[in-house]
Amino acid sequence: MYKNILIAVDGSELSTKAAQHGAELASKLGAGLTLFHVVPPLPSFDNMSPDRVGNIHQDIVNEFIKQGREILSLTEEKLAGYGLNVSTGITVGHPAEEICKKVEAGGFDLLVMGSRGLGQIKGYLMGSVSNRVCRHANCPVLIVR
């Protein structure tokens, strides 16, 4: 049924739960498994003079990438008991957009991710990442609560 599963992780309890569900599915189906983390873009520092900002923007991005790699590593460790060969990936960008791009580029046939409680007003105004991904991904999406 599913041969190539992508799991979007952000380090939250729900993404860990989603990773465990995805790993269990992959194990039972003999599917490939990839963990994917997206570092959201930082606000632009274009209005500040370069001598005040220096390399701080890139330093901050690099720190978030480092934290993202740690999230991937910790999640991979939690899945060790499933006996799977797990791949990982990380990128910087808008999470919903980057997850959908990864699904398409990687030929994934199932995406697993956690839901996220944003609160009614914030969720209504902004929409959650999982909501956007559900509307735009070109494969089935399993949302874990």
SELUM-579796 format. One record per atom (N, C-alpha, C, CB): x negated, y negated, z negated. Coordinates in steps of 0.1 Angstrom, whole numbers, padded with zeros to 4 digits, always signed. Glycine has a CB too. Layout:
<rs>
XYZ...
</rs>
This chain:
<rs>
-0008+0012+0000+0000+0000+0000-0009-0013+0000+0009+0000-0012-0016-0015-0011-0025-0027-0012-0039-0021-0011-0022-0035-0024-0047-0028-0003-0061-0023-0001-0071-0033-0006-0064-0020+0013-0067-0046-0007-0077-0057-0010-0070-0067-0019-0082-0063+0003-0073-0067-0032-0065-0075-0041-0074-0087-0046-0061-0067-0053-0069-0099-0046-0075-0111-0051-0069-0115-0064-0075-0123-0041-0077-0117-0074-0071-0122-0087-0077-0136-0090-0075-0112-0099-0068-0146-0091-0073-0160-0094-0074-0161-0110-0062-0170-0089-0085-0165-0114-0088-0166-0129-0092-0180-0133-0098-0156-0133-0087-0184-0145-0091-0197-0150-0096-0197-0164-0080-0207-0148-0097-0185-0170-0102-0184-0183-0091-0184-0194-0112-0194-0186-0079-0186-0190-0068-0186-0199-0064-0172-0203-0056-0194-0193-0056-0171-0213-0051-0158-0218-0042-0152-0207-0043-0160-0231-0034-0160-0200-0026-0154-0190-0034-0150-0178-0016-0165-0185-0045-0156-0174-0053-0152-0163-0060-0139-0167-0063-0162-0159-0064-0137-0179-0070-0124-0184-0059-0113-0183-0075-0125-0198-0047-0116-0187-0036-0106-0186-0034-0103-0171-0024-0112-0192-0034-0113-0162-0032-0110-0148-0043-0102-0143-0031-0124-0141-0056-0105-0147-0067-0097-0142-0066-0082-0146-0080-0102-0148-0061-0080-0158-0059-0066-0163-0048-0059-0155-0055-0066-0178-0037-0066-0152-0027-0060-0143-0032-0057-0129-0015-0069-0142-0040-0067-0124-0045-0065-0111-0055-0053-0110-0052-0077-0106-0063-0052-0121-0073-0041-0121-0066-0028-0122-0083-0043-0133-0056-0027-0130-0048-0015-0131-0042-0011-0118-0037-0016-0142-0037-0020-0111-0031-0017-0097-0042-0013-0088-0025-0030-0091-0054-0020-0088-0065-0016-0079-0070-0002-0082-0076-0026-0080-0071+0001-0095-0075+0014-0099-0066+0025-0094-0077+0015-0114-0053+0023-0096-0043+0033-0092-0042+0035-0077-0030+0030-0097-0045+0024-0069-0043+0024-0055-0056+0026-0047-0037+0011-0050-0067+0026-0054-0080+0027-0048-0083+0014-0040-0081+0039-0039-0079+0003-0044-0080-0010-0037-0093-0017-0041-0068-0019-0039-0098-0026-0032-0109-0035-0036-0104-0046-0044-0116-0040-0023-0112-0052-0053-0108-0062-0062-0118-0074-0062-0107-0056-0076-0113-0086-0061-0121-0098-0061-0115-0107-0071-0122-0104-0047-0124-0112-0080-0120-0123-0090-0124-0136-0083-0127-0121-0104-0116-0146-0084-0118-0159-0078-0115-0170-0087-0110-0160-0065-0124-0180-0089-0122-0192-0097-0124-0204-0089-0132-0191-0109-0115-0214-0091-0116-0227-0085-0119-0238-0095-0103-0230-0077-0129-0245-0092-0133-0257-0101-0125-0269-0094-0148-0259-0101-0116-0275-0102-0109-0286-0096-0118-0298-0093-0098-0291-0106-0115-0306-0083-0124-0317-0080-0123-0328-0091-0120-0323-0066-0134-0335-0092-0135-0346-0102-0129-0359-0095-0149-0349-0107-0125-0368-0103-0121-0381-0097-0133-0387-0090-0115-0391-0107-0131-0395-0080-0142-0402-0073-0148-0413-0082-0137-0408-0060-0161-0415-0081-0168-0426-0087-0171-0437-0077-0180-0421-0095-0164-0437-0066-0167-0447-0055-0167-0461-0060-0157-0445-0044-0159-0465-0069-0158-0479-0074-0169-0483-0083-0145-0481-0080-0177-0474-0087-0188-0477-0096-0201-0478-0088-0190-0466-0108-0210-0487-0093-0223-0488-0086-0231-0476-0087-0230-0501-0091-0238-0472-0077-0246-0459-0077-0257-0459-0088-0253-0458-0064-0262-0471-0091-0272-0471-0102-0266-0469-0116-0280-0485-0102-0253-0471-0117-0247-0468-0130-0243-0453-0131-0235-0477-0132-0239-0448-0119-0234-0434-0119-0245-0424-0118-0224-0432-0108-0255-0428-0110-0266-0418-0108-0261-0405-0103-0274-0417-0121-0267-0394-0108-0263-0381-0104-0252-0375-0113-0275-0372-0104-0246-0383-0121-0237-0378-0132-0226-0370-0125-0231-0389-0140-0220-0374-0114-0209-0367-0108-0213-0353-0104-0205-0375-0095-0225-0351-0098-0229-0338-0094-0233-0330-0106-0241-0339-0085-0239-0336-0116-0242-0329-0129-0229-0323-0135-0249-0339-0139-0219-0331-0135-0206-0327-0141-0200-0315-0133-0196-0338-0142-0200-0316-0120-0196-0305-0111-0204-0293-0114-0196-0309-0096-0217-0294-0115-0226-0283-0117-0223-0276-0130-0240-0287-0117-0219-0284-0141-0216-0278-0154-0203-0270-0153-0215-0289-0164-0193-0276-0145-0180-0269-0144-0182-0256-0135-0170-0278-0137-0191-0256-0126-0194-0244-0118-0200-0234-0127-0204-0247-0106-0210-0238-0136-0216-0229-0145-0205-0223-0154-0227-0236-0154-0196-0231-0160-0185-0226-0168-0176-0216-0160-0177-0237-0174-0174-0219-0148-0166-0210-0139-0172-0197-0137-0163-0217-0126-0186-0197-0135-0193-0184-0134-0192-0176-0147-0208-0187-0131-0192-0183-0158-0191-0176-0171-0177-0170-0173-0194-0186-0183-0167-0177-0168-0153-0172-0168-0152-0159-0160-0143-0182-0163-0158-0160-0148-0158-0148-0139-0166-0136-0146-0165-0151-0126-0177-0139-0152-0185-0128-0158-0177-0122-0170-0198-0134-0163-0172-0131-0178-0164-0125-0190-0152-0117-0185-0159-0137-0199-0145-0122-0175-0134-0114-0170-0138-0101-0164-0126-0123-0159-0149-0101-0157-0154-0089-0151-0158-0079-0162-0167-0092-0142-0164-0084-0173-0167-0075-0184-0154-0069-0190-0174-0083-0195-0144-0076-0191-0131-0071-0197-0125-0060-0188-0121-0083-0199-0129-0060-0175-0123-0050-0166-0132-0038-0164-0121-0057-0152-0144-0038-0171-0153-0027-0169-0147-0013-0171-0165-0029-0179-0138-0012-0180-0132+0001-0183-0124+0007-0171-0123+0000-0195-0121-0001-0161-0113+0004-0150-0121+0011-0140-0105-0007-0144-0134+0011-0141-0143+0017-0131-0143+0012-0117-0140+0032-0131-0140-0001-0116-0139-0007-0103-0152-0014-0099-0127-0017-0102-0154-0015-0086-0165-0024-0080-0158-0037-0078-0171-0018-0067-0161-0047-0087-0155-0060-0086-0164-0070-0080-0151-0065-0100-0158-0078-0070-0165-0089-0064-0161-0102-0070-0163-0089-0048-0169-0112-0070-0164-0125-0075-0167-0136-0065-0172-0128-0088-0160-0147-0067-0162-0159-0059-0158-0171-0066-0154-0158-0046-0164-0182-0063-0161-0195-0069-0162-0206-0059-0171-0198-0081-0154-0216-0060-0155-0228-0051-0150-0240-0059-0146-0226-0038-0152-0252-0053-0147-0264-0058-0136-0270-0049-0159-0275-0060-0125-0274-0054-0114-0279-0046-0101-0279-0054-0113-0272-0033-0090-0282-0047-0077-0281-0053-0073-0267-0054-0067-0290-0044-0070-0262-0066-0068-0248-0068-0058-0241-0059-0064-0246-0082-0046-0246-0057-0036-0239-0049-0041-0238-0035-0023-0247-0049-0047-0249-0030-0052-0249-0016-0063-0239-0014-0056-0263-0012-0073-0239-0023-0084-0231-0022-0081-0216-0023-0095-0234-0032-0071-0213-0032-0067-0199-0034-0060-0194-0021-0057-0198-0046-0052-0202-0015-0045-0198-0003-0055-0196+0009-0035-0209+0001-0065-0205+0009-0076-0204+0019-0084-0191+0017-0086-0216+0019-0087-0187+0005-0094-0175+0002-0086-0163+0006-0098-0175-0013-0073-0163+0003-0064-0152+0007-0065-0149+0021-0050-0155+0002-0064-0160+0029-0064-0159+0044-0078-0155+0049-0060-0172+0050-0088-0161+0044-0102-0158+0049-0106-0144+0046-0112-0169+0044-0102-0140+0034-0107-0127+0029-0098-0115+0033-0108-0127+0014-0087-0118+0040-0078-0107+0044-0072-0100+0032-0086-0097+0053-0069-0107+0022-0063-0100+0010-0048-0097+0013-0065-0109-0003-0044-0086+0007-0030-0082+0009-0022-0083-0003-0029-0068+0015-0028-0088-0014-0021-0091-0027-0029-0101-0035-0018-0078-0035-0022-0111-0040-0028-0120-0049-0021-0119-0063-0026-0135-0043-0030-0118-0073-0025-0117-0087-0030-0129-0094-0029-0104-0094-0021-0136-0102-0025-0147-0110-0015-0149-0121-0025-0160-0101-0019-0156-0131-0011-0159-0143-0002-0171-0140-0019-0161-0155+0009-0171-0147+0018-0183-0147+0012-0192-0157+0033-0179-0150+0017-0204-0156+0012-0214-0166+0023-0223-0170+0001-0223-0159+0024-0225-0183+0035-0233-0189+0030-0248-0189+0038-0229-0203+0036-0256-0180+0032-0270-0180+0041-0279-0188+0032-0274-0165+0052-0274-0192+0062-0283-0198+0072-0287-0186+0056-0295-0205+0084-0289-0189+0094-0291-0179+0091-0304-0171+0107-0292-0185+0088-0315-0177+0087-0327-0169+0074-0327-0160+0086-0339-0178+0063-0323-0166+0050-0322-0159+0052-0312-0147+0038-0319-0168+0057-0300-0150+0059-0290-0140+0068-0294-0129+0065-0277-0147+0079-0302-0133+0088-0307-0123+0082-0317-0114+0100-0313-0130+0074-0326-0120+0068-0337-0112+0056-0332-0103+0063-0348-0121+0047-0324-0109+0035-0319-0102+0037-0306-0096+0024-0319-0112+0044-0297-0101+0045-0283-0097+0032-0276-0102+0045-0282-0081+0034-0263-0105+0022-0256-0110+0014-0250-0099+0027-0245-0120+0002-0246-0102-0006-0240-0091+0001-0227-0087-0020-0236-0097+0006-0219-0096+0012-0206-0092+0024-0209-0083+0016-0198-0104+0032-0220-0086+0043-0223-0078+0039-0227-0064+0051-0235-0084+0029-0235-0062+0024-0239-0049+0019-0227-0041+0013-0250-0050+0011-0219-0048+0005-0207-0042+0016-0198-0037-0004-0199-0051+0027-0196-0045+0038-0187-0040+0044-0192-0028+0049-0187-0052+0045-0205-0026+0051-0211-0014+0042-0211-0002+0055-0225-0017+0029-0210-0004+0020-0212+0008+0011-0200+0011+0012-0223+0006+0010-0190+0002+0001-0179+0004+0007-0170+0015-0001-0171-0009-0002-0164+0023+0003-0156+0034+0003-0141+0030-0005-0158+0047+0004-0138+0017+0005-0124+0013+0014-0124+0000-0009-0118+0010+0018-0112-0004+0026-0111-0016+0018-0117-0028+0030-0097-0019+0025-0123-0037+0019-0129-0049+0026-0123-0062+0020-0145-0049+0017-0118-0071+0022-0112-0083+0019-0122-0094+0016-0098-0086+0029-0128-0100+0027-0138-0111+0029-0130-0124+0037-0150-0110+0019-0131-0133+0020-0124-0146+0022-0134-0157+0006-0116-0149+0032-0130-0165+0036-0139-0177+0033-0132-0190+0051-0142-0176
</rs>
